[in-house]
Amino acid sequence: MNSRQIKNTGRRLLWKLASIIGLAVGPVWGDQTGALAGHVIDAESGQPVGWTTVVIEGLERARMSDAEGYFFFANVPAGEHVLQSLHIGYQEARFEVEVVAGDTTHVDLAIGHESLHVDEILVEGERKTPVSPLQAPEVVFSGSKLRQNLSRTIAETIDYEPGIAQRSMGPAPARPVLRGLGGDRLLVVEDGERTGDLSGTSSDHAVAIEPMTTERIEVVRGPRTLLYGSNALAGVVNVVRGYVPSEQPNGFGGTVTYQGESVNRGLSGGLTLEQPLGPLALRFDSSLRNADDISTPHGKLVNTDIRTGNASVGLSLVRPWGHMGASGSLYDSDYGIPPDPEGGHPHGVSIDLQRHHLEGRGEILIGPDWLQRLELHHAFSRYQHGEFEASGDLGMEFGVLTHNTGALAHLDRMGPFANGAIGLWYEYRNYAAAGLNFTPPAEEYAGALFAYQEWEYGPWAANAALRVDARRVEPREERGSRRVGRIQTRDFAGMSAGLSNHYRASSTLTLGSTLMRTYRAPGIEELFSEGPHLAAYSYEVGNGDLGSERGLGLELFADYHREKGHVHLAVFRNAINGFIFPKNTGERSLRRADLFLYQTVGERVLMHGAEVTFDWHLAEPWKVAGSLSYVRGRLTELDDEPLPRLPPLQGHLGLTCEPTEALSATIDVRLAADQNQIGEFEEPTAGYAVLDFSGQYYAEWGGRLHTFALTLENATDAVYRNHLNRVKEILPEPGRNLRLLHKIFF
């Protein structure tokens, strides 16, 4: 027997031992939980596939298989679950398994190379089960896809996906835009909860999430978005960090990541560690990022440097009844905003941002028969940022204290009804601003009740959600304002709902539709802001009489799947009453003649658009993939004036070569058309074509998995402008950029 056979035999014995332990503690679990032991193998050769990430969707639990492909989950709620496998060179496959209470379920995950189509699994040698189309997020960035696209911000990392664009004022404050909707209409959450920052209120405010140590990024659409908030007509971007451990690590392990890029002489690095401590699980992560000004084909874009540090530590008690833990994190970022193209601040503004975050999380797996599991959560965030002029004087300062509390009960299957959930959520915000801005300090109180349910019958599948929200905005002092109106306590309430259905017309074609009704209350700044905001190039004036936004969206879609690939097509229409946005009046402020006056208004908006995305395997080892996105909007009460700051028709087309499972290379062209459908006082932008190259390689050295991702962006140093970039009049987008990432798993 050679050394490899001995090692494989040892792995099998360990796997069996884990199963015996699972059986031994079965009586402790009662009738609520079981264990899941698995082996990842190659669908063609039957050989083990090591270093594969296995995710239990919906539970936010993940394991990486060992070098021989074995993995083990303890304390899994009994019932049906969907596993997702992630491995370079293999398809991101999903498999449905059923965990038996008080027992250990064994499963072989047979994953296929990118040239194969694998969408079902043989469980315990006999059961074939298709995966529900309602389980998965719309888009997932994880594994090799996340490493290849990992960039300076969350917005840059998920850019180029269908329907996704990014608004920016330089690299640091970039924020995603989905189907033309951004700000508070596109929720960006961390581990499913609000971040406590102010990125949704102004384009110069950064998202306080560092992508370097992110586990995965999910884009959620449809009724499931109502589990996160009422105002997600565009969708939800959920950044999964895993601050509070939910699994007991098998032993000491972690990752080391470092990355460099040429366009800004940027360097960044990240570290994650996990360690079992008896019944406790310890997790630590930290990252640093340092970058100078961005280089463009026309020179450097001054004051776009960034310095960011991030660290967190989490500790959990993991027992058969569930887990309970807490974590603390801090995020510190200093970044620049380029000069105002209109001359409001010719030397730019520097922003110093800090966020301190504490949270407690728990998951309880015991309870009545109808309850699968109960999630509990509370978080506290202290957010503060100051905006400094070139002279060093403080122009503005913001501070927000936020408490979030939530509970979510996942219901057991009842006949054709599955994956149901009911929950409640409460938020308290204490807001204050100082400096040149006269926005009054205020407190916000918000609460919500919501429910979600899935249903399957034959070729039909549907999911629905209902949510009721209430919010009170209470300024510390009530007074009158000539421009803002009456500054006083405001109360808002509304209902949101969603319904989506899927019809499997054939083994290759699925048709569906989604109907959404959303509600959004105006924020403190939209109601009561008054004063110059130099970093946003504006003099802002709120509107104390604003009402709530109410949106109605309809989407029709089709999915075509074959062994060689798939095609997805969607068309949508969104009508929003009371659409809240800062409208450029074209007038100069009397207090600051170098700034235009932006008045917050609520108008009726009608938007429509379409998206298509595809990937198709050609002759081995080639694959082609691409997408195209289109959105248009108009202000129907203002003579159908175009809605400002919408992305143009845009997309990408890429060709990938995978000569081996460990090596891949891609050539990709990013495309955009002219944007001439512009709002008042908005400048048009020309179309462009930008060429990118990328490649990935992985190898196991010394018992450690090493992965490499090399990207050459804008290979021809093309001059182009992003329509959603507020500083596009100064200089174009970044020039040629060579980026290298190395990540080590241990």
N, C-alpha and C positions, 0 to 999 in steps of 0.2 A: 504494500500500500504506500503510495507516494505521499509527499507532504500535503499536496492539495486535497487528496482524498481524506487524509487524516483531519485536515482543517474542516472540510465539509461535514464529515461525520460528527466532529465536535459541535459544529453549528446546529446540526439536527438534534443532537442530544440537549443542547441548551434550549432549543425551541420546544422540545418535548417537556423539559423541566419547567419552562414558563407555563406550559399548558397544565401540568400537574399542580403547580402553585395556584393557577387560576381556579382549578377544580377544588383545591383544598380550602380556599377562602370563599368558595361559592356560598356556603351557608351564611357568611357574614353579610354578603350582598343582599340576601333575601331574594325577593322576586323583582328587583329593580335593575340590576346591572349585570354585565358579563364582561368577558375579556375577548380581545381580538388578536390572534397571532397569525402572521402572514409571511409569505415568501414572494419576492418579486423575481420573475423569470422572463427570459426572452421568449416571445411568442413563436419564433421560428425554431430556435436551437434548443430551447428548454434550459439553457444555462442561466445561473443566477445573475441578476443585475444589481450590483451594489450601489450604495450612495444615492438611492432613490428617495425623494421626499414623498411621503404618503400623508395626505390630508383627509381628515373626517370633516366633510362639509357640513356647515351648520353648527358644529360644536367648536369650531376654531381651534382644533387640536391637530398637531402635526408631528410626525416622526420621520427621521431619516433612517433608512435601512442600513444595516452594517455592510461590510465589504462583501459578504456572501448573500446579500439580499433579504435578510430576515429582519422583521420588525414586530413590535408587540405593544398593544394598548391595553391598559387596565382601566377598570371603572367606566366602561362604556354603557350608556343607557340601553336597555333591551329594546329591540325593535329594528326597523330597517334604517340603514344609513348608506350614504354615498361616499365612496373613497375616490380621491383624485391622486393620480401618480404623476410625478414630475421628474424628468431625467433628460439630460442633454442627449440629442440624437434619437429620442423616442417620442412618440406622440403623447400629448397630455391627455391621458385616458381617464374615464370615470367608470366606476364599477359599483353596483348595488349589492350590499351584503345584509344579512339579517343576523343580529347578535342575539343569542339565547340567554335569558336570565340565569344566573348561577352556573354558567358553563363557559367554556372557551371555544370560540368559533375559529376554525382554521380556514384560511383562504390563500389560494395562489393567484397572484396578480400577473397575468400573462400580458406583457406590454409589447407593442409592435413598434418597429422602426418607423421613421417619418413617412416611409413609403407605404405603410400598411394602415388600414382603418380598423381600430379596435374599439367597440362601444358596448361590449357585454362581457360578462365573466362567468366562469363555471365555478359555483360555490360548492365546496365539499363534494366535488365530483359529479354533481347531478343537476344543479339548479341554474338555469339561464334566465337572467332578469334584465330587461332594458332599463336604462337610466331615465328618470323623470326629467323632462325638459324644464321643469320649474325650479330645479335645485340650484343650478349654477348661476353665478353672476354673469352679466353680459360680457365683460372683459376681465381677464385676470392677468396681472403681471407678477410672475413668480419664477423661481428657478432661472434657467438660461435666458428667458425673455427679459426678466428683471435685470439680470447682470448686464445684458447687452445694451439695454436702454437707460441704465442708471445714470442720472445726470445731477445737476446742481440743485434742482428743486423737484417736488412731486409733479408740478405741471409739465416741466421739460421731460420727465421720465415717461409720462403716459401720452405725450404728444404724438401725433401722426396716426393714432387710432381713428377709425371712422367716427365722424361727428365731433371729435375732440380737437380743440384749439387751445391757445393760451394767450391771455392778456398779460401785458408786461409794461414795466417802466424801468428796464434794465433787468438783469438776470435774477436778482434776489427776490423781488416781490412778485414773480410770475405766479399766476393762478389759473387753474384749468377753466375752460369754457366748453360746455357740452350742448350741441345743437343750438348755438347762439346764446345760451343762457349761462350766466355766471353769477358772481356775488353770492347772496344768500339763497338764490334759486338753485344752486348746485352745492349741496352739502359736502364738505370735506371733513371727514371724521377720522378719529384715531381709535382703533380697537372698538369701533362702533359708537363712540361718544364724541361730543363736541370738544374742540380743542381749547376753547376759552380765549382765542385770539380775535383780532379785528380784521382779518384778511378779507372777509366778505363785505366790508363797508367802504373800502377805498383801494384804488389800484396801487398805491405806494406801500400798503401794509402786507407784509410777507406772511405766508402760511408757516406756523411755528412747528413744522415737522421736518426732521432731517431724513432724507431717503436712504442714507448710507447703510443703516442697520435695519432697514425695513424687511420683514419676512415676505410680504406680498401686498399687492395693491389690487383692490377689486372695484369694478365699476358696476353698480347695481341700478337697474331700471325697473319700471313697472310697479305693481302693488307692493312688492317687498320694501320699496323705499319708505313706505309709511311706518315701518318699524323704527326708522331713524328720525323722521321729522315730517312736518306737514307741507313743507314748501319745496319739495324736491321734484318739480315737474320735469326738469332736465335729467335728474338722477342723483346718485350718491357715489362719491369716491371714498371708499373705506380703506384706510392705510392700516394694515394689520402689523402691530409691533410685538404683541405678546408681553407687555410690561409685567403683568401678574402671571406667573407660571400656572398652567393648568395640568401639566403632566409631570410625573416623577422621572427625571433623567435616568438613563441606564448607568451613567457614570459621568465623570468630568469630561466636558467637551465644549465645543464652540466653533467660532469662525474668526478669521483675520482677513480683512479686506483693505486693499489700498488702491488708489486710482490717481492718475495724473493726466492732465490735458494741456495742450499747447496754446489754445486761443487766449488764455488768460494766465498762463503759467500756474495753473491750479494744481494743488495737491490735497488729497483727502485720504483719510483712513478710518477704519472702524473695527471694533472688537466686540464680540458677543461671547459670553461664558455661561455655562450652566453646570450645577453641581448638586447632587442629592446630599441631604443632611438628615439621615434617618427618615422620619416621615415628612420632612420639609424639602422643598425644592427651591433652589436659589438661582436667580438669573441676574446677569449684569450686562449692560452694553454701554459703549462710549464711542464717540466719533469726533473728529476734528476736520475742519475744512478751511482752506486758505487759498484765495485767488485774487489776482490783480485785475486791473481794468481789462474789459473785453476788447479784443482787436477785431477790426472790420477791414474790408478791402480799401476803405478810405481813411484809415487811421484808427486810433484808440478812442473808444467811447468813454470819456472821462467820468470818474466818480461811479464806477460800476464794480468796485472791489467788494469782497465779502470775506468776513471772518466769522466762523460759526463753531461753537462747541456744544456738545450734547452728551448727557450721561443719565443712566437710570439704573436702579436696583430694585428687584422685586423678590418677595419671599412668600411662599404658599405652604399651607398644610394640606397635603394630598392624602385622602383617606378613601375607603370604599364608599362612603356616603357622599363623596364629592370633594370639593376643595374650597378653601377660603384663604385669601391672601391680600397683600397690600404692596404698593410700590411707590417710589418717589422718583421724580425726574426733574432735570433742569435743562433749559434750552437758552443759549445766549448767542445773539447774532448782532454783528455790526456790519452794516452794508450801506452802499451809496445809491442815491437817486441822481441821474444825470441832470444837467442844466435844463431849465425850462426853454423850449424852442421859441416861446413868445417873450422871453427876457425877464420872467418873474423872479428868478434867482439864477443869475448867469454862471454861478460856480457850483450849483448843485446843493443837495441837502444830504446830510449823513444821519442815519437812523441807528439807534442803540435799542435793541429789543431783548427783553428777558421774559421767560415764562417758567414759573415753578409749579409743579403739578404733583398732587398726591391723590392716590386712588385706592379704593378697596373693592375687591371683586370676590364673588362666591358663586359656586354652582352646587346645588343640592339635588342628589339623585334619588332620594327616598321620598315617599309620599303616597297619596291615594293612587288607585289604578289608572285613573284618567290623566294623571300628571306624569309626563316623561322626565322632565327636569325643570328646575327653577333657577334662574339667573338673577343675582342681586348685584347692584353696583352703586357706588358713590364716589364722586371725584370733586376735588377742589383745585382750582387754578388761580394763580396770581400772575396776571399779565401786565407788563408795563413797557412802554416804549417812548423814547424822546426823539424829537426831530431837531437837529442842530444845523444852523446855517454855517456857511463857510467861515464866518468870523468867530465861530465857537459859541455864539449866543443860542439859547434854547428858544426855538420858535413855537413848538407845541409839545405837549406831553399828554399821554393817555394812560389811564390805569383802569383795569377791570378785575374785580374779584368775582369768581363764578363757582357756584355749587350746582352739581348735577346729581340727581338721584333717580334710579330706575329699577324696575323689576319686570322680568319677562318670564312667563310660564309657558313652557312648551308642552302641548297636549299630545296624548298618545293617539294612535290611529283608531278611528271609529268607522268601520265599514269602508266606503270609498273616500272618506275624508282623512287627510294625512297632513302632517307637519303644521298643525294649527298652533296658534300662539295668541295669548292675551297679555297686555302689559300696561304699565303706567310709568309716567316720567314727570319729573319736577325740576325746574331750574330757577335759580336766583342769581341775578347779576347786579353788581354795584359798580356803576360807571362814573368816571370823573375825567375831565379834560382841563388842562391849564395852558397858559401861554397866550398867544394871540387870538385863540378861538374862544368864543363866548358860549359854547354848548354847556347847558347847566348840568351839574351832577345829578344823577338820577338812579333809581333802582327799578329793576324789572323782576316780575314774578310770572312764571309760566308753568302750565301743567297740561298733561295730555293723558287720555285713555285711548287704547287702540287694540285692534284684533286683526288676526291674519289667518287665512285658511286655504288649503289646497284640496283639490278634488280631482279624481281620475276615474274614468269609466270607458273601457274599450279604447278606441282611437282618440278620445277626447281627454283633455287635461285643462284645468282652469285653476287660477288662484285669485283671491280677492282680499281686500283689506279695507278697514274703516277706522278713522281716527278723528277724535274731537279734541280741539286745543282751545286754551284760553290764555290771555296774556294781559298783564297790567304794566304800564309804563308810568312811573311816579317820580316826577322831578322834585328835587329837594325844596325848591322854592317856586311858587306859582307867580307868574307875572305876564305882562303883555309885551309884545315886540312888534315894531312897525312892519318888519319884513316877514318874520316867522309866523306871526299871529299869536294867539293865546297859548302860553306855555303852561300846561296844566296836566293833571292826571288823565290818562287815556286808557280805556278798557277795550279789548278786542276778543272776539271769539269766532270760531269757524269750524267747519267739518271738511275733512278730506276723505276721498274714497278712490279705490282702484279696482278694476276687473280686467283680467287677461285670460284669453283662452287659446289653446293650441289644438289643432286638428291634424292628426297624422294621416294624410291623404293616401300615402303609400309608404313602402319601406324606405323611400329616398326623399320624399317631399312632406314637409310640415308647413301648414298655413296657420296664421293666428292674427289676433287683434288685441289691442290694449286701450282701455278707456280710463283716463285719470282725471280726477277733480282735486285741485290743490288749493291751499289757503296759506297766506303769508301776512303776518302783521308787520307794520313798519317798525323800524328800529329807532333807537334814541337819536342817532345822528340824522336820520331821515326826517324825523319830526322836528327837532329843536336845534340843529346845528346852525351856527352863525359865526362867520369869521374867515380869515385867510387860512388856506391850507397849502403852504408853499410846496410841499413835497408832492402834492396832487395837481399842481399848476392851476389852482382854482380858488375863488372866493365862494365859499359854500353857504347856502341859505336853505334851511329846512322848511317844512310846511306842517304847522301844527294841526291842520285840518285834514290830513291824509286819512283815507280809509284803508281797509285791508285789500290786498290783492286776492283775486279769485281766478284760478286758471282752469281751463277745460282742454284736455289733450286727447287726441285720437291717433293711434298708430296701427298700421296694417303691415304685416311682414310675412316673408316666406323664407324657408330654409331648405336648401337642396343638398343632400349628402350622398356621396358615392364613395367607393373605396379609394378613389384617387384624390378626393378633396371635397370641398363644400363651397356653396355660394349662399350669401345672406343678402336679402333685399328688404328695405323698410322705407315706408313713406309716412309722414306725420303732419299733423296740423294742431297748433296750439293757439287758443284764444285766451287772452288774459285781460280781465277788467281791472282797472286801477293799477296798471303796471308802473311801479315806482322807479324813477331814475332821475339823476341830476341833469337837467336840461340846460345847455349853454344858451344864455339869453342874448349873447352878442354884445352885451353891455360891459363896460369896464366898471370895476368896483370904485365907489367914491373914496373908500378908505385906502385901497391899494390899486392905483390906476394901472399897474403892470399886470393885474390879474383879471381874467374874465369872471363875471358873476354867473354861478351855476345855481339855479333854483330847483329844488326837489318838486316834482310833479307826479301825478298819477293819471295815466292815460290808458285808453283801450288799445291793445296791440293784437295783431293777427300775424302768426308766423306759420310757415310751411316749409317742408324740406324733404330730402330723400337721402338714403345712404345705401351703398352697396359694398360688400367686402367678399373676397374670395381667396382661396388657396387651392392649388391644383398640382398634383405630381405629374411631371412629364416623364420622359425616359430617365431611368436611373443614371446618375444620382441627382437629378434636377427637379426643382420645385419653383413654381411661380406664384406670387401672392400680390394682392393689391387692394385698394379701397378708394372710394370716391364719396364725397360729402357735399351736400348743397343745403343752404338755409337762406330764407328771405323773410323779412318782417316789415310791417308798416304800421304807422300810427293812424288808425282809422278815423279818429276824431280831428286829426290835423291834416285833412285833405290827402290822406294816404301817404304822408311823408315817410320816407324810409326810416326804419329804426336804426339809430346810429350804432357803430362799432359791432358790426356783424362780420364774421369771416367770409371770404369769397368761396366760390367753388374750388375745392381742393382735394388732393388725394395723393396716393403714392403707388408705384409699381416696382416690384422687386423680384430678382431671380436668385435662388439659393442653390448652392452645390454642396452636397454632403457625401464626400467620397468614403468616409468612415463614420461610425457613430460618435467618435471623439472629436471630429473636425468638421466645421462647416464654414462657408463663406457666402456672403450676400452682396449683391450690387443693387442699389435702390435709388429711384428717382422720386423726389418730392415735387409735386406740381401744384400750382395755384393759378387761377384765372385773374383777370383784371377785376378790381372791385370798384365799380362805378355807382352802385346802389348805396348812396351815402346820405347821412343825415345832414342837417343844417350845420354849417361851420366845420364840416368834416372834409378832409382831403382824400381824393382817390388814390389807389395804389395799383401798380402794374403787376401783371402776372409774372410767374417765374418757374424755372425748372432747376432743381438743385440735386447734384449727384453725391451719393454717399456710398461708402464701402464699409463692410463689417465682417468680422470673423470670430469664431470661438474654438477653443481647444481645451480638452481636459485630460488629465493623466493622474494615475495613482503612484505617488513616490513616497517611499518610507512609511507606508500605511496611512498616508494622508491624501485626500483628494484635492488636487490643484486645478482650478479653472481659470482660464484666461479669456478676456473679451477685448478685442481691438477694433476701434471704430475710427474711420476717417470721414468727418462731416464736411459738407461743402467742399468736395475734393478739388473743384475748379476755381475756388475762391470767387464765386459768383456774387454779384451785387444784387441783393433783393431786399424787400421790405415786408414785414409782417403787418397786416392792416390793423391788428389789435395792439400794436406796440405804440404807446403814447409818445415815444421819442423817435419815431421813424423819420421825422423831418430833420433831425440832427445828423444821424448816420444810419447806414443800413444795418442789416442783421450780421451776426458774427461771421468772420471769414473762415478760411480753412482751419480745421481743428482735428488734431490727432489725439485720441483718448485711449488709454490702456488701463484695464482693470485686472487685478489678480486677487482671487479669493481662495483661501485655504480652509478646508473643513478638517477638524480633528476631534 
